[in-house]
Amino acid sequence: MFKSNWNEIFMLSRILKIIFVFSLTSTLTIFFIQLFNFKEKILKLKNYDQYESSNIVILTGGANRIKDGLKIIDNFETTKKVKLNILVSGTGKGFSKNSLRKQLGPKFNPELIKCCVELDSVSKNTFTNASETFKWTQKNNIKEFVLITSNYHMPRAFLEFNNSMPNLKIYKFTITPSKHDIEKWLSSYQTFSLIFKEFCKYMVASLRIKIFQI
């Protein structure tokens, strides 16, 4: 009787281990398939190239993101003669237009900064980037804008912005970081780590929106 009970416990223990290993393997497989799909999603992003919007939002955070974003805008300015509304979101406290001029250097058009750039020093993350941008759109009666950020950041940024402003048209324009070749992500620990972390943040934001609707 005692031996029979031990045999049953042993068998149950083996079954539970098999279920655990199978569940863990399945979860990891699904996770890495989704991670691969996320990488492909980044590579397939297409830039807005119509130059019809005069409203532009640049998100800070990546290396040279402000500089690269404003260089893109400088090209927008040469394409059409309209006044631009530019929001640089997440600059941090103490960052001024003078700081921006110094960062961009003498070759950049200083009049564009003077007339058209507004700095958001309140935002600390992508979620607050979206909420502060929404306030900016309301204040300026903006119905559409171009969102500029790094390519790896765009899926999560667009998710947050579209959630905060579902009735506004948001056009994507991505910046490709020079230090990260996302197509060869598995050959670089830094690039793989970047995509891995961004995917995890994207999943957390997606679950938060679906579950809590915020």
mmCIF file of the C-alpha atoms, coordinates in Angstrom:
data_MODEL
# 
_entry.id   MODEL 
# 
loop_
_atom_site.group_PDB 
_atom_site.id 
_atom_site.type_symbol 
_atom_site.label_atom_id 
_atom_site.label_alt_id 
_atom_site.label_comp_id 
_atom_site.label_asym_id 
_atom_site.label_entity_id 
_atom_site.label_seq_id 
_atom_site.pdbx_PDB_ins_code 
_atom_site.Cartn_x 
_atom_site.Cartn_y 
_atom_site.Cartn_z 
_atom_site.occupancy 
_atom_site.B_iso_or_equiv 
_atom_site.pdbx_formal_charge 
_atom_site.auth_seq_id 
_atom_site.auth_comp_id 
_atom_site.auth_asym_id 
_atom_site.auth_atom_id 
_atom_site.pdbx_PDB_model_num 
ATOM 1   C CA . MET A 1 1   ? 0.000  0.000  0.000   1.00 0.00 ? 1   MET A CA 1 
ATOM 2   C CA . PHE A 1 2   ? 2.791  2.412  1.016   1.00 0.00 ? 2   PHE A CA 1 
ATOM 3   C CA . LYS A 1 3   ? 4.814  1.466  -2.082  1.00 0.00 ? 3   LYS A CA 1 
ATOM 4   C CA . SER A 1 4   ? 1.774  1.963  -4.313  1.00 0.00 ? 4   SER A CA 1 
ATOM 5   C CA . ASN A 1 5   ? 1.242  5.485  -2.973  1.00 0.00 ? 5   ASN A CA 1 
ATOM 6   C CA . TRP A 1 6   ? 4.865  6.378  -3.650  1.00 0.00 ? 6   TRP A CA 1 
ATOM 7   C CA . ASN A 1 7   ? 4.551  5.060  -7.200  1.00 0.00 ? 7   ASN A CA 1 
ATOM 8   C CA . GLU A 1 8   ? 1.489  7.230  -7.755  1.00 0.00 ? 8   GLU A CA 1 
ATOM 9   C CA . ILE A 1 9   ? 3.253  10.294 -6.331  1.00 0.00 ? 9   ILE A CA 1 
ATOM 10  C CA . PHE A 1 10  ? 6.291  9.594  -8.513  1.00 0.00 ? 10  PHE A CA 1 
ATOM 11  C CA . MET A 1 11  ? 4.155  9.236  -11.637 1.00 0.00 ? 11  MET A CA 1 
ATOM 12  C CA . LEU A 1 12  ? 2.221  12.406 -10.824 1.00 0.00 ? 12  LEU A CA 1 
ATOM 13  C CA . SER A 1 13  ? 5.492  14.232 -10.281 1.00 0.00 ? 13  SER A CA 1 
ATOM 14  C CA . ARG A 1 14  ? 6.775  13.103 -13.688 1.00 0.00 ? 14  ARG A CA 1 
ATOM 15  C CA . ILE A 1 15  ? 3.537  14.160 -15.394 1.00 0.00 ? 15  ILE A CA 1 
ATOM 16  C CA . LEU A 1 16  ? 3.723  17.605 -13.769 1.00 0.00 ? 16  LEU A CA 1 
ATOM 17  C CA . LYS A 1 17  ? 7.343  17.997 -14.857 1.00 0.00 ? 17  LYS A CA 1 
ATOM 18  C CA . ILE A 1 18  ? 6.439  17.064 -18.438 1.00 0.00 ? 18  ILE A CA 1 
ATOM 19  C CA . ILE A 1 19  ? 3.551  19.560 -18.422 1.00 0.00 ? 19  ILE A CA 1 
ATOM 20  C CA . PHE A 1 20  ? 5.834  22.249 -17.001 1.00 0.00 ? 20  PHE A CA 1 
ATOM 21  C CA . VAL A 1 21  ? 8.591  21.618 -19.561 1.00 0.00 ? 21  VAL A CA 1 
ATOM 22  C CA . PHE A 1 22  ? 6.071  21.519 -22.406 1.00 0.00 ? 22  PHE A CA 1 
ATOM 23  C CA . SER A 1 23  ? 4.386  24.762 -21.223 1.00 0.00 ? 23  SER A CA 1 
ATOM 24  C CA . LEU A 1 24  ? 7.717  26.526 -20.788 1.00 0.00 ? 24  LEU A CA 1 
ATOM 25  C CA . THR A 1 25  ? 8.970  25.365 -24.193 1.00 0.00 ? 25  THR A CA 1 
ATOM 26  C CA . SER A 1 26  ? 5.723  26.433 -25.879 1.00 0.00 ? 26  SER A CA 1 
ATOM 27  C CA . THR A 1 27  ? 5.772  29.836 -24.160 1.00 0.00 ? 27  THR A CA 1 
ATOM 28  C CA . LEU A 1 28  ? 9.401  30.487 -25.120 1.00 0.00 ? 28  LEU A CA 1 
ATOM 29  C CA . THR A 1 29  ? 8.756  29.354 -28.706 1.00 0.00 ? 29  THR A CA 1 
ATOM 30  C CA . ILE A 1 30  ? 5.791  31.703 -29.042 1.00 0.00 ? 30  ILE A CA 1 
ATOM 31  C CA . PHE A 1 31  ? 7.776  34.517 -27.404 1.00 0.00 ? 31  PHE A CA 1 
ATOM 32  C CA . PHE A 1 32  ? 10.699 34.213 -29.811 1.00 0.00 ? 32  PHE A CA 1 
ATOM 33  C CA . ILE A 1 33  ? 8.406  33.885 -32.841 1.00 0.00 ? 33  ILE A CA 1 
ATOM 34  C CA . GLN A 1 34  ? 6.720  37.125 -31.752 1.00 0.00 ? 34  GLN A CA 1 
ATOM 35  C CA . LEU A 1 35  ? 10.137 38.704 -31.193 1.00 0.00 ? 35  LEU A CA 1 
ATOM 36  C CA . PHE A 1 36  ? 11.177 37.739 -34.735 1.00 0.00 ? 36  PHE A CA 1 
ATOM 37  C CA . ASN A 1 37  ? 7.892  39.155 -36.103 1.00 0.00 ? 37  ASN A CA 1 
ATOM 38  C CA . PHE A 1 38  ? 8.540  42.380 -34.179 1.00 0.00 ? 38  PHE A CA 1 
ATOM 39  C CA . LYS A 1 39  ? 11.944 42.690 -35.818 1.00 0.00 ? 39  LYS A CA 1 
ATOM 40  C CA . GLU A 1 40  ? 10.367 42.127 -39.233 1.00 0.00 ? 40  GLU A CA 1 
ATOM 41  C CA . LYS A 1 41  ? 7.731  44.742 -38.448 1.00 0.00 ? 41  LYS A CA 1 
ATOM 42  C CA . ILE A 1 42  ? 10.487 47.299 -37.814 1.00 0.00 ? 42  ILE A CA 1 
ATOM 43  C CA . LEU A 1 43  ? 12.229 46.454 -41.089 1.00 0.00 ? 43  LEU A CA 1 
ATOM 44  C CA . LYS A 1 44  ? 8.971  46.754 -43.063 1.00 0.00 ? 44  LYS A CA 1 
ATOM 45  C CA . LEU A 1 45  ? 8.099  50.240 -41.755 1.00 0.00 ? 45  LEU A CA 1 
ATOM 46  C CA . LYS A 1 46  ? 7.529  52.713 -44.575 1.00 0.00 ? 46  LYS A CA 1 
ATOM 47  C CA . ASN A 1 47  ? 8.204  56.398 -44.189 1.00 0.00 ? 47  ASN A CA 1 
ATOM 48  C CA . TYR A 1 48  ? 5.652  59.096 -44.849 1.00 0.00 ? 48  TYR A CA 1 
ATOM 49  C CA . ASP A 1 49  ? 6.968  60.863 -47.946 1.00 0.00 ? 49  ASP A CA 1 
ATOM 50  C CA . GLN A 1 50  ? 4.177  63.149 -49.132 1.00 0.00 ? 50  GLN A CA 1 
ATOM 51  C CA . TYR A 1 51  ? 5.431  66.245 -47.254 1.00 0.00 ? 51  TYR A CA 1 
ATOM 52  C CA . GLU A 1 52  ? 1.873  67.493 -46.902 1.00 0.00 ? 52  GLU A CA 1 
ATOM 53  C CA . SER A 1 53  ? 1.724  67.878 -43.121 1.00 0.00 ? 53  SER A CA 1 
ATOM 54  C CA . SER A 1 54  ? 3.043  71.030 -41.468 1.00 0.00 ? 54  SER A CA 1 
ATOM 55  C CA . ASN A 1 55  ? 2.753  69.479 -37.984 1.00 0.00 ? 55  ASN A CA 1 
ATOM 56  C CA . ILE A 1 56  ? 5.669  67.397 -36.777 1.00 0.00 ? 56  ILE A CA 1 
ATOM 57  C CA . VAL A 1 57  ? 6.506  65.625 -33.511 1.00 0.00 ? 57  VAL A CA 1 
ATOM 58  C CA . ILE A 1 58  ? 10.036 64.428 -32.745 1.00 0.00 ? 58  ILE A CA 1 
ATOM 59  C CA . LEU A 1 59  ? 10.585 62.054 -29.837 1.00 0.00 ? 59  LEU A CA 1 
ATOM 60  C CA . THR A 1 60  ? 13.871 62.304 -27.949 1.00 0.00 ? 60  THR A CA 1 
ATOM 61  C CA . GLY A 1 61  ? 15.691 59.355 -26.422 1.00 0.00 ? 61  GLY A CA 1 
ATOM 62  C CA . GLY A 1 62  ? 17.805 57.730 -29.128 1.00 0.00 ? 62  GLY A CA 1 
ATOM 63  C CA . ALA A 1 63  ? 21.305 58.850 -30.056 1.00 0.00 ? 63  ALA A CA 1 
ATOM 64  C CA . ASN A 1 64  ? 21.157 61.947 -32.325 1.00 0.00 ? 64  ASN A CA 1 
ATOM 65  C CA . ARG A 1 65  ? 17.374 61.545 -32.663 1.00 0.00 ? 65  ARG A CA 1 
ATOM 66  C CA . ILE A 1 66  ? 16.678 65.283 -32.320 1.00 0.00 ? 66  ILE A CA 1 
ATOM 67  C CA . LYS A 1 67  ? 19.429 66.240 -34.750 1.00 0.00 ? 67  LYS A CA 1 
ATOM 68  C CA . ASP A 1 68  ? 18.407 63.638 -37.339 1.00 0.00 ? 68  ASP A CA 1 
ATOM 69  C CA . GLY A 1 69  ? 14.735 64.505 -36.932 1.00 0.00 ? 69  GLY A CA 1 
ATOM 70  C CA . LEU A 1 70  ? 15.278 68.211 -37.472 1.00 0.00 ? 70  LEU A CA 1 
ATOM 71  C CA . LYS A 1 71  ? 17.476 67.540 -40.503 1.00 0.00 ? 71  LYS A CA 1 
ATOM 72  C CA . ILE A 1 72  ? 14.514 65.674 -41.983 1.00 0.00 ? 72  ILE A CA 1 
ATOM 73  C CA . ILE A 1 73  ? 12.295 68.648 -41.174 1.00 0.00 ? 73  ILE A CA 1 
ATOM 74  C CA . ASP A 1 74  ? 14.756 70.992 -42.829 1.00 0.00 ? 74  ASP A CA 1 
ATOM 75  C CA . ASN A 1 75  ? 14.123 69.015 -46.018 1.00 0.00 ? 75  ASN A CA 1 
ATOM 76  C CA . PHE A 1 76  ? 10.371 69.342 -45.445 1.00 0.00 ? 76  PHE A CA 1 
ATOM 77  C CA . GLU A 1 77  ? 10.814 73.113 -45.251 1.00 0.00 ? 77  GLU A CA 1 
ATOM 78  C CA . THR A 1 78  ? 12.533 73.279 -48.636 1.00 0.00 ? 78  THR A CA 1 
ATOM 79  C CA . THR A 1 79  ? 9.722  71.272 -50.206 1.00 0.00 ? 79  THR A CA 1 
ATOM 80  C CA . LYS A 1 80  ? 6.944  73.755 -49.382 1.00 0.00 ? 80  LYS A CA 1 
ATOM 81  C CA . LYS A 1 81  ? 6.557  77.288 -48.142 1.00 0.00 ? 81  LYS A CA 1 
ATOM 82  C CA . VAL A 1 82  ? 4.331  76.926 -45.096 1.00 0.00 ? 82  VAL A CA 1 
ATOM 83  C CA . LYS A 1 83  ? 4.870  77.589 -41.418 1.00 0.00 ? 83  LYS A CA 1 
ATOM 84  C CA . LEU A 1 84  ? 5.692  74.410 -39.556 1.00 0.00 ? 84  LEU A CA 1 
ATOM 85  C CA . ASN A 1 85  ? 4.504  73.432 -36.088 1.00 0.00 ? 85  ASN A CA 1 
ATOM 86  C CA . ILE A 1 86  ? 7.222  71.308 -34.487 1.00 0.00 ? 86  ILE A CA 1 
ATOM 87  C CA . LEU A 1 87  ? 7.098  69.652 -31.078 1.00 0.00 ? 87  LEU A CA 1 
ATOM 88  C CA . VAL A 1 88  ? 10.286 68.139 -29.669 1.00 0.00 ? 88  VAL A CA 1 
ATOM 89  C CA . SER A 1 89  ? 8.959  65.883 -26.927 1.00 0.00 ? 89  SER A CA 1 
ATOM 90  C CA . GLY A 1 90  ? 10.906 64.696 -23.877 1.00 0.00 ? 90  GLY A CA 1 
ATOM 91  C CA . THR A 1 91  ? 13.801 67.163 -23.866 1.00 0.00 ? 91  THR A CA 1 
ATOM 92  C CA . GLY A 1 92  ? 14.146 67.228 -20.073 1.00 0.00 ? 92  GLY A CA 1 
ATOM 93  C CA . LYS A 1 93  ? 14.328 70.216 -17.771 1.00 0.00 ? 93  LYS A CA 1 
ATOM 94  C CA . GLY A 1 94  ? 16.919 72.856 -18.544 1.00 0.00 ? 94  GLY A CA 1 
ATOM 95  C CA . PHE A 1 95  ? 16.993 72.110 -22.274 1.00 0.00 ? 95  PHE A CA 1 
ATOM 96  C CA . SER A 1 96  ? 16.242 75.320 -24.200 1.00 0.00 ? 96  SER A CA 1 
ATOM 97  C CA . LYS A 1 97  ? 16.112 76.493 -27.799 1.00 0.00 ? 97  LYS A CA 1 
ATOM 98  C CA . ASN A 1 98  ? 19.621 77.818 -27.285 1.00 0.00 ? 98  ASN A CA 1 
ATOM 99  C CA . SER A 1 99  ? 20.692 74.294 -26.224 1.00 0.00 ? 99  SER A CA 1 
ATOM 100 C CA . LEU A 1 100 ? 19.068 72.996 -29.377 1.00 0.00 ? 100 LEU A CA 1 
ATOM 101 C CA . ARG A 1 101 ? 20.904 75.509 -31.584 1.00 0.00 ? 101 ARG A CA 1 
ATOM 102 C CA . LYS A 1 102 ? 24.242 74.491 -30.049 1.00 0.00 ? 102 LYS A CA 1 
ATOM 103 C CA . GLN A 1 103 ? 23.460 70.806 -30.550 1.00 0.00 ? 103 GLN A CA 1 
ATOM 104 C CA . LEU A 1 104 ? 22.532 71.274 -34.204 1.00 0.00 ? 104 LEU A CA 1 
ATOM 105 C CA . GLY A 1 105 ? 25.473 73.482 -35.102 1.00 0.00 ? 105 GLY A CA 1 
ATOM 106 C CA . PRO A 1 106 ? 25.814 76.548 -37.357 1.00 0.00 ? 106 PRO A CA 1 
ATOM 107 C CA . LYS A 1 107 ? 24.736 74.821 -40.582 1.00 0.00 ? 107 LYS A CA 1 
ATOM 108 C CA . PHE A 1 108 ? 21.178 74.288 -39.384 1.00 0.00 ? 108 PHE A CA 1 
ATOM 109 C CA . ASN A 1 109 ? 18.603 77.001 -40.092 1.00 0.00 ? 109 ASN A CA 1 
ATOM 110 C CA . PRO A 1 110 ? 18.235 78.931 -36.777 1.00 0.00 ? 110 PRO A CA 1 
ATOM 111 C CA . GLU A 1 111 ? 15.026 80.606 -37.978 1.00 0.00 ? 111 GLU A CA 1 
ATOM 112 C CA . LEU A 1 112 ? 13.285 77.247 -38.051 1.00 0.00 ? 112 LEU A CA 1 
ATOM 113 C CA . ILE A 1 113 ? 14.048 76.781 -34.346 1.00 0.00 ? 113 ILE A CA 1 
ATOM 114 C CA . LYS A 1 114 ? 13.044 80.339 -33.497 1.00 0.00 ? 114 LYS A CA 1 
ATOM 115 C CA . CYS A 1 115 ? 9.704  80.393 -35.295 1.00 0.00 ? 115 CYS A CA 1 
ATOM 116 C CA . CYS A 1 116 ? 8.435  76.878 -35.283 1.00 0.00 ? 116 CYS A CA 1 
ATOM 117 C CA . VAL A 1 117 ? 9.839  74.665 -32.500 1.00 0.00 ? 117 VAL A CA 1 
ATOM 118 C CA . GLU A 1 118 ? 8.148  74.016 -29.165 1.00 0.00 ? 118 GLU A CA 1 
ATOM 119 C CA . LEU A 1 119 ? 9.963  72.004 -26.488 1.00 0.00 ? 119 LEU A CA 1 
ATOM 120 C CA . ASP A 1 120 ? 8.219  69.525 -24.200 1.00 0.00 ? 120 ASP A CA 1 
ATOM 121 C CA . SER A 1 121 ? 10.286 69.063 -21.034 1.00 0.00 ? 121 SER A CA 1 
ATOM 122 C CA . VAL A 1 122 ? 7.544  67.255 -19.094 1.00 0.00 ? 122 VAL A CA 1 
ATOM 123 C CA . SER A 1 123 ? 7.559  63.858 -20.844 1.00 0.00 ? 123 SER A CA 1 
ATOM 124 C CA . LYS A 1 124 ? 9.665  61.135 -19.244 1.00 0.00 ? 124 LYS A CA 1 
ATOM 125 C CA . ASN A 1 125 ? 8.681  58.129 -21.377 1.00 0.00 ? 125 ASN A CA 1 
ATOM 126 C CA . THR A 1 126 ? 6.698  57.142 -24.463 1.00 0.00 ? 126 THR A CA 1 
ATOM 127 C CA . PHE A 1 127 ? 3.398  57.097 -22.576 1.00 0.00 ? 127 PHE A CA 1 
ATOM 128 C CA . THR A 1 128 ? 3.845  60.704 -21.421 1.00 0.00 ? 128 THR A CA 1 
ATOM 129 C CA . ASN A 1 129 ? 5.199  61.668 -24.863 1.00 0.00 ? 129 ASN A CA 1 
ATOM 130 C CA . ALA A 1 130 ? 1.781  60.694 -26.186 1.00 0.00 ? 130 ALA A CA 1 
ATOM 131 C CA . SER A 1 131 ? -0.212 62.476 -23.471 1.00 0.00 ? 131 SER A CA 1 
ATOM 132 C CA . GLU A 1 132 ? 1.805  65.707 -23.776 1.00 0.00 ? 132 GLU A CA 1 
ATOM 133 C CA . THR A 1 133 ? 1.550  65.597 -27.572 1.00 0.00 ? 133 THR A CA 1 
ATOM 134 C CA . PHE A 1 134 ? -2.210 65.233 -27.264 1.00 0.00 ? 134 PHE A CA 1 
ATOM 135 C CA . LYS A 1 135 ? -2.289 68.436 -25.196 1.00 0.00 ? 135 LYS A CA 1 
ATOM 136 C CA . TRP A 1 136 ? -0.183 70.146 -27.883 1.00 0.00 ? 136 TRP A CA 1 
ATOM 137 C CA . THR A 1 137 ? -2.604 69.059 -30.623 1.00 0.00 ? 137 THR A CA 1 
ATOM 138 C CA . GLN A 1 138 ? -5.570 70.379 -28.651 1.00 0.00 ? 138 GLN A CA 1 
ATOM 139 C CA . LYS A 1 139 ? -3.876 73.687 -27.927 1.00 0.00 ? 139 LYS A CA 1 
ATOM 140 C CA . ASN A 1 140 ? -2.989 74.209 -31.593 1.00 0.00 ? 140 ASN A CA 1 
ATOM 141 C CA . ASN A 1 141 ? -6.142 72.646 -33.077 1.00 0.00 ? 141 ASN A CA 1 
ATOM 142 C CA . ILE A 1 142 ? -4.078 70.011 -34.886 1.00 0.00 ? 142 ILE A CA 1 
ATOM 143 C CA . LYS A 1 143 ? -5.827 67.127 -36.638 1.00 0.00 ? 143 LYS A CA 1 
ATOM 144 C CA . GLU A 1 144 ? -2.828 65.349 -38.122 1.00 0.00 ? 144 GLU A CA 1 
ATOM 145 C CA . PHE A 1 145 ? 0.949  65.241 -37.717 1.00 0.00 ? 145 PHE A CA 1 
ATOM 146 C CA . VAL A 1 146 ? 4.111  63.404 -38.681 1.00 0.00 ? 146 VAL A CA 1 
ATOM 147 C CA . LEU A 1 147 ? 5.662  61.328 -35.892 1.00 0.00 ? 147 LEU A CA 1 
ATOM 148 C CA . ILE A 1 148 ? 9.466  61.051 -36.068 1.00 0.00 ? 148 ILE A CA 1 
ATOM 149 C CA . THR A 1 149 ? 11.403 58.580 -33.937 1.00 0.00 ? 149 THR A CA 1 
ATOM 150 C CA . SER A 1 150 ? 13.923 55.731 -34.276 1.00 0.00 ? 150 SER A CA 1 
ATOM 151 C CA . ASN A 1 151 ? 12.747 52.764 -36.340 1.00 0.00 ? 151 ASN A CA 1 
ATOM 152 C CA . TYR A 1 152 ? 12.997 50.306 -33.422 1.00 0.00 ? 152 TYR A CA 1 
ATOM 153 C CA . HIS A 1 153 ? 10.941 52.674 -31.243 1.00 0.00 ? 153 HIS A CA 1 
ATOM 154 C CA . MET A 1 154 ? 8.210  53.404 -33.804 1.00 0.00 ? 154 MET A CA 1 
ATOM 155 C CA . PRO A 1 155 ? 5.938  50.357 -33.177 1.00 0.00 ? 155 PRO A CA 1 
ATOM 156 C CA . ARG A 1 156 ? 5.569  51.182 -29.473 1.00 0.00 ? 156 ARG A CA 1 
ATOM 157 C CA . ALA A 1 157 ? 5.438  54.937 -30.082 1.00 0.00 ? 157 ALA A CA 1 
ATOM 158 C CA . PHE A 1 158 ? 2.683  54.552 -32.680 1.00 0.00 ? 158 PHE A CA 1 
ATOM 159 C CA . LEU A 1 159 ? 0.799  52.171 -30.357 1.00 0.00 ? 159 LEU A CA 1 
ATOM 160 C CA . GLU A 1 160 ? 0.849  54.739 -27.525 1.00 0.00 ? 160 GLU A CA 1 
ATOM 161 C CA . PHE A 1 161 ? 0.074  57.724 -29.758 1.00 0.00 ? 161 PHE A CA 1 
ATOM 162 C CA . ASN A 1 162 ? -2.749 55.981 -31.590 1.00 0.00 ? 162 ASN A CA 1 
ATOM 163 C CA . ASN A 1 163 ? -4.228 54.930 -28.239 1.00 0.00 ? 163 ASN A CA 1 
ATOM 164 C CA . SER A 1 164 ? -4.089 58.516 -26.910 1.00 0.00 ? 164 SER A CA 1 
ATOM 165 C CA . MET A 1 165 ? -5.271 60.122 -30.160 1.00 0.00 ? 165 MET A CA 1 
ATOM 166 C CA . PRO A 1 166 ? -7.429 57.599 -32.054 1.00 0.00 ? 166 PRO A CA 1 
ATOM 167 C CA . ASN A 1 167 ? -9.209 60.306 -34.053 1.00 0.00 ? 167 ASN A CA 1 
ATOM 168 C CA . LEU A 1 168 ? -6.065 62.013 -35.326 1.00 0.00 ? 168 LEU A CA 1 
ATOM 169 C CA . LYS A 1 169 ? -4.088 61.050 -38.416 1.00 0.00 ? 169 LYS A CA 1 
ATOM 170 C CA . ILE A 1 170 ? -0.545 60.084 -37.466 1.00 0.00 ? 170 ILE A CA 1 
ATOM 171 C CA . TYR A 1 171 ? 2.035  59.657 -40.214 1.00 0.00 ? 171 TYR A CA 1 
ATOM 172 C CA . LYS A 1 172 ? 5.227  57.711 -39.480 1.00 0.00 ? 172 LYS A CA 1 
ATOM 173 C CA . PHE A 1 173 ? 8.743  58.810 -40.326 1.00 0.00 ? 173 PHE A CA 1 
ATOM 174 C CA . THR A 1 174 ? 11.511 56.650 -38.904 1.00 0.00 ? 174 THR A CA 1 
ATOM 175 C CA . ILE A 1 175 ? 15.172 57.349 -38.220 1.00 0.00 ? 175 ILE A CA 1 
ATOM 176 C CA . THR A 1 176 ? 17.584 54.464 -38.806 1.00 0.00 ? 176 THR A CA 1 
ATOM 177 C CA . PRO A 1 177 ? 20.254 54.454 -36.086 1.00 0.00 ? 177 PRO A CA 1 
ATOM 178 C CA . SER A 1 178 ? 23.761 54.237 -37.534 1.00 0.00 ? 178 SER A CA 1 
ATOM 179 C CA . LYS A 1 179 ? 25.014 52.022 -34.703 1.00 0.00 ? 179 LYS A CA 1 
ATOM 180 C CA . HIS A 1 180 ? 22.412 49.284 -35.140 1.00 0.00 ? 180 HIS A CA 1 
ATOM 181 C CA . ASP A 1 181 ? 21.855 47.166 -38.243 1.00 0.00 ? 181 ASP A CA 1 
ATOM 182 C CA . ILE A 1 182 ? 18.530 45.607 -37.316 1.00 0.00 ? 182 ILE A CA 1 
ATOM 183 C CA . GLU A 1 183 ? 18.598 43.239 -40.277 1.00 0.00 ? 183 GLU A CA 1 
ATOM 184 C CA . LYS A 1 184 ? 21.744 41.665 -38.756 1.00 0.00 ? 184 LYS A CA 1 
ATOM 185 C CA . TRP A 1 185 ? 20.435 41.783 -35.198 1.00 0.00 ? 185 TRP A CA 1 
ATOM 186 C CA . LEU A 1 186 ? 21.684 38.297 -34.257 1.00 0.00 ? 186 LEU A CA 1 
ATOM 187 C CA . SER A 1 187 ? 25.296 39.201 -35.059 1.00 0.00 ? 187 SER A CA 1 
ATOM 188 C CA . SER A 1 188 ? 25.391 42.039 -32.524 1.00 0.00 ? 188 SER A CA 1 
ATOM 189 C CA . TYR A 1 189 ? 24.669 41.644 -28.818 1.00 0.00 ? 189 TYR A CA 1 
ATOM 190 C CA . GLN A 1 190 ? 23.909 45.384 -28.498 1.00 0.00 ? 190 GLN A CA 1 
ATOM 191 C CA . THR A 1 191 ? 21.390 45.331 -31.353 1.00 0.00 ? 191 THR A CA 1 
ATOM 192 C CA . PHE A 1 192 ? 19.749 42.100 -30.187 1.00 0.00 ? 192 PHE A CA 1 
ATOM 193 C CA . SER A 1 193 ? 19.506 43.506 -26.655 1.00 0.00 ? 193 SER A CA 1 
ATOM 194 C CA . LEU A 1 194 ? 17.969 46.722 -28.011 1.00 0.00 ? 194 LEU A CA 1 
ATOM 195 C CA . ILE A 1 195 ? 15.291 44.857 -29.992 1.00 0.00 ? 195 ILE A CA 1 
ATOM 196 C CA . PHE A 1 196 ? 14.645 42.429 -27.124 1.00 0.00 ? 196 PHE A CA 1 
ATOM 197 C CA . LYS A 1 197 ? 14.093 45.219 -24.577 1.00 0.00 ? 197 LYS A CA 1 
ATOM 198 C CA . GLU A 1 198 ? 11.955 47.242 -26.976 1.00 0.00 ? 198 GLU A CA 1 
ATOM 199 C CA . PHE A 1 199 ? 9.807  44.203 -27.755 1.00 0.00 ? 199 PHE A CA 1 
ATOM 200 C CA . CYS A 1 200 ? 9.244  43.584 -24.029 1.00 0.00 ? 200 CYS A CA 1 
ATOM 201 C CA . LYS A 1 201 ? 8.230  47.233 -23.550 1.00 0.00 ? 201 LYS A CA 1 
ATOM 202 C CA . TYR A 1 202 ? 5.921  46.971 -26.564 1.00 0.00 ? 202 TYR A CA 1 
ATOM 203 C CA . MET A 1 203 ? 4.229  43.872 -25.133 1.00 0.00 ? 203 MET A CA 1 
ATOM 204 C CA . VAL A 1 204 ? 3.772  45.494 -21.707 1.00 0.00 ? 204 VAL A CA 1 
ATOM 205 C CA . ALA A 1 205 ? 2.244  48.617 -23.320 1.00 0.00 ? 205 ALA A CA 1 
ATOM 206 C CA . SER A 1 206 ? -0.009 46.480 -25.515 1.00 0.00 ? 206 SER A CA 1 
ATOM 207 C CA . LEU A 1 207 ? -1.266 44.432 -22.535 1.00 0.00 ? 207 LEU A CA 1 
ATOM 208 C CA . ARG A 1 208 ? -1.818 47.599 -20.478 1.00 0.00 ? 208 ARG A CA 1 
ATOM 209 C CA . ILE A 1 209 ? -3.930 49.118 -23.238 1.00 0.00 ? 209 ILE A CA 1 
ATOM 210 C CA . LYS A 1 210 ? -5.943 45.928 -23.794 1.00 0.00 ? 210 LYS A CA 1 
ATOM 211 C CA . ILE A 1 211 ? -6.527 45.113 -20.132 1.00 0.00 ? 211 ILE A CA 1 
ATOM 212 C CA . PHE A 1 212 ? -6.778 48.514 -18.456 1.00 0.00 ? 212 PHE A CA 1 
ATOM 213 C CA . GLN A 1 213 ? -7.681 50.581 -21.544 1.00 0.00 ? 213 GLN A CA 1 
ATOM 214 C CA . ILE A 1 214 ? -5.233 53.369 -20.593 1.00 0.00 ? 214 ILE A CA 1 
# 
